[in-house]
Amino acid sequence: MATIFFLVSGENPTLPTSEIKSILESEKIVYKTLSSLPQIFRIEADPKCLEIVQRRASMTRICGIEIFKCKAEMKEIERCFEKSDITPYLDEGESFAVRVKRIRGSSIEIKREKLEKELGNRILTKIKRIKVSLKNPHKTFLCLLSEGYLLFGIKKFEVKAKEFIKRGGAGKVFTHPAEMTPKLARCMVNLTQARTGDVVLDPFCGTGSFLLEASLVGCRVLGFDVLRSMVKGSFRNLALYGVSPDGLMVADIRSPPLRYRVVDCIVTDPPYGTSATTLGLERREVFEGFLLVAAKLIKNGGRICFAAPKTVNAKEIGERLGFRHIESHFIYIHRSLTREIVVFQLAR
């Protein structure tokens, strides 16, 4: 066991941490949550979990092993550094760099370049036959400054945001103004706690964003949409990445072409905006009808994650229909729309 840190995205206050927890729980990783700092989530767990989070997460930037945490004061930093054993993290002959990242303007009195140089020199005195490499180091030590504290650790993995950007609009052959971004789609897939081999359904598949992200973490995918143009577009987008869905068809969620209890998870973005068709239904009717059928399709204990306008009150609808509300996260879009990312579980 080790103390592990995750430097997460600051675009939402709750989604990044929940995504990590869902990944760990879906993979049956035993962990203990430790006190955290803004944009830093800390746990005690087997370091093997780092590779799993790196492979699946979309809202984590960097993950690594913590060496020490202290107040962001130079004397305290120097004292904690001298007490710490860094020899397990750097072998003779390897190169290293020290990087300082300041979160939300924390501890501006500490000069980044000065701290990097100071700790770099101290590392050189602790381990023989190593060298500094600022361009391509074997190992990178991180100093994260957040809310008056400093976390010092070794970086193990970095999540490349450009991979999600690449799968966005420019990386597709078929797009739509209302489609979910790859980054948020992957996060929502993870919130369902889907595991490798699970059957994931998107009954409003649109351009196939959720299906693609679910398949990339090892899930089998099913999708349907009332519009033939969307189904054809999803086929083209999935084919671009070599994904073969278990099923993709033109269908209405109110008359699903599936047997009951065949789906492990459902992740979707039902239509509710001006650029999406609701077949003449009111917003609330769309969500009530969707959840009513979803309760029959999903296996007992399965999770559903979807987006909805905050004004719909999705939590009340789901609980009334027999679901257990797990969590909700809110994303401000504009003055007339705050999007709720809600997670339900079908009671066993």
Sequence and secondary structure as in RCSB ss.txt:
>XXXX:A:sequence
MATIFFLVSGENPTLPTSEIKSILESEKIVYKTLSSLPQIFRIEADPKCLEIVQRRASMTRICGIEIFKCKAEMK
EIERCFEKSDITPYLDEGESFAVRVKRIRGSSIEIKREKLEKELGNRILTKIKRIKVSLKNPHKTFLCLLSEGYL
LFGIKKFEVKAKEFIKRGGAGKVFTHPAEMTPKLARCMVNLTQARTGDVVLDPFCGTGSFLLEASLVGCRVLGFD
VLRSMVKGSFRNLALYGVSPDGLMVADIRSPPLRYRVVDCIVTDPPYGTSATTLGLERREVFEGFLLVAAKLIKN
GGRICFAAPKTVNAKEIGERLGFRHIESHFIYIHRSLTREIVVFQLAR
>XXXX:A:secstr
 EEEEEEE SSSSSHHHHHHHHHHHHTT  EEE   BTTEEEEEE TTHHHHHHHH SSEEEEEEEEEEEES HH
HHHHHHHHS  GGG  TT EEEEEEEESTTTTTTS HHHHHHHHHHHHHHHSSS EE SSS SEEEEEEEETTEE
EEEEEEEE  HHHHHHTSGGG SS  TT   HHHHHHHHHHTT  TT EEEETT TTSHHHHHHHHTT EEEEEE
S HHHHHHHHHHHHHTT   SEEEE  TTS SS TT EEEEEE    STTS  TT  HHHHHHHHHHHHHHHEEE
EEEEEEEEEGGG HHHHHHHTTEEEEEEEEEEEETTEEEEEEEEEE  
